[in-house]
Each structure stands twice: as C-alpha cells, then as structure tokens.
C-alpha cells in the first residue's frame, strides 16, 4: 500500500462537507460512502448528480453540498460533467478563474444509471480521457422508485420486479471490467464499511489526471430488507465472504487491496437480508445458495487466492 495520511479511522475528516441535517433512509450505505468522498475531495467540487436516490439530498434551492451541485437526467451525468469541465477550462484559459480556484468534477450515479442508460455517456467520457471522478453507489437495484431489479442486481435476489420464485435469474453485470476495458487512469471498488480502504483510494486518485472511476457497494435497508443498524455488518460481510472484492485498477493492472484470509460462507451474508429470505424459508434452496457460493469460489480461484 502506498504511503497515505490515513493511518486509522480517527484520521478521516468527518462532517465538513455534507450538512449534518441531511435526511435520507436510515442506515443508507450510499450516503455514508458519499460523505467520505465529499470530506476527502473537499469543497472545491462540482457534483453532477444523475437522477437517483442521492438526488433526494437536495430540495430546491438548497443542497447539502458545500461545493457546487448540478442535477441531470439519469442518462446524461457524464455528458454534463464534460460540459462543466470544459467551462472550467475555458475560464482558466481566459484568466477569469485562478488556478487555485479550479474545481474537481464529480459524477454521482446509482447502479441503474451506471450499468444501463448512463453507460454510453460514461464510456464516451472515458474515451475522451475526461478529467473527472465517477462514483457509482451500487445498491443493486433502482432504489429510488421501489427497488426494481437493475443490471447490478445479484443472482437469487428478490426485487419489486422479481418478487416470486427463486428471485433474479441473471448474474450481476461486471461494471468494473466494463470500465477498466476503457483503460481509465484509475478505477476501484470500495464500500463505506471499509472506510480506510475507501479513503486511501480517493487520496490516490486525487493525484491523477483523467477518468477516475469508483463503484461503492451501498447496502440498502429499504430495498434489501434488513435492520438499518446492520448496514456496516452487512458491508463487512460482503467483503469477508468475497462477494464484494476490494480492488483497484492502476497502470494497467488490477490489484486486490483486501484479500479475505479465510472467506466466510456466503449464506452468512445472504441470511441477514430479506431479499434472500426465500432461499432459506420455508424450505432451504441449496441449489441457488450453492450457485452463489460457487460463483464466488470460481472468482477467487481464478486469482489463485
């Protein structure tokens, strides 16, 4: 691990950017990760927010962000980021803005947009080598409209559109691989349940110029059906079971930043969430549970880990 100023949790800045009165669903994993991003990136930011859960942070004409904030349609946040970055560069070139007043451009998007209707604009932004951060908070469904399944919904999970039978029959899209195929300057998976890993990756990305891509697992009490007090535990179990690998892409290589020494069985993660309850009650579905475990085992075996 490269040298970092973040040695322990006490080193992390707290509550400087997002207003303390911000109200979202209790236990929202997305909000906690966004708070960490905001505190580390600082006030000189422009958040370009694709329609989704996090747009509920703002009630016109107010936002909880100390920097600037721009709302866009679900499909066009990365295109909006291009316009903001171009405008800032023009101001800098004309001398109407001092270099020290320049701002970071940050796209904030849910998994529905990132994996689907917003993917084309993000792909184009990476192709143009746009200097921006792109943060996908992944709550594995369209959380803002009732938690319908998205391309990020895991196999076996029930959603508002997969409410019977064995749940979603598709595998979760590997957005990390889709993004890294574009060869961005940086990409990483993170979760607020591992705040030091998240902070170190943001700090590293801040030193780079070009597309900096983040996917943050965002446990969602209202869509995953669990006690909000268990959000951190569920986030940690996602990592400890190997379901959510923590990794980064830099200099053309993928490095895993936390390798579970002895992986916890996936059912310890699944059984805490109502969206997987049908796999255990009234009759245990060993076939689907086994397939989920096998997918995780195959992933880590392919890495010789």
Number of C-alpha atoms within 10 A of each C-alpha: 7 7 8 12 11 16 11 9 11 9 11 17 17 13 12 16 20 21 13 9 7 13 12 13 13 14 20 19 26 24 23 17 23 19 20 23 21 24 17 18 18 15 17 16 18 21 23 27 26 26 21 22 20 18 19 13 16 15 9 6 5 9 18 17 20 16 17 15 20 16 17 19 14 19 21 22 29 33 21 22 28 21 12 20 21 13 12 19 16 13 15 16 12 10 10 10 14 11 12 8 10 15 19 20 25 27 25 25 28 30 29 29 25 29 23 15 15 22 21 16 19 27 18 15 22 22 13 12 17 22 21 24 26 24 25 26 28 25 26 26 24 24 23 16 10 13 20 19 22 23 20 23 26 20 19 23 24 27 24 16 13 16 14 11 11 16 22 20 15 15 14 15 15 11 18 17 13 13 22 21 11 15 19 23 20 27 26 27 24 29 29 26 24 17 19 21 19 21 26 19 23 22 16 14 21 16 7 13 15 18 25 25 27 25 22 25 25 29 31 26 21 17 22 22 15 19 15 17 12 15 21 20 13 23 21 18 23 23 23 22 21 25 22 18 22 24 19 20 22 18 9 12 10 15 12 13 15 14 15 14 9 9 16 16 16 21 17 14 20 22 16 18 20 18 21 23 17 20 24 14 10 8 9 12 13 11 10 16 19 13 13 19 17 12 15 19 17 11 14 16 10 8 8 7 10
